[in-house]
Amino acid sequence: MLVVVAGQSRSIAARIHYDLRADEMVITGEFPLKQTDLGLTPYSLAGGVIKVRDGMTVRLSLIARRVRVSATR
């Protein structure tokens, strides 16, 4: 999977699950990501007294639904 944030892109290996239903497909997954892997500096305030962790977990959910198109025009 290719992740692009703030103009920086990285290829990431992630486990993705899909579920096929009658008229839709649901895709879900999650993967760890570090801000520094994308060239970002984790937020820090007051000389580092308050800061945001570098690591995070990205969770995704995508629902693709079938669209039925009428044959009449």
Secondary structure, DSSP 8 states (H G I E B T S, - for coil): -EEEETTEEEE---EEEEEE-SSEEEEEEEEEEEGGGGT----EEGGGTEE--SEEEEEEEEEEE-----S--
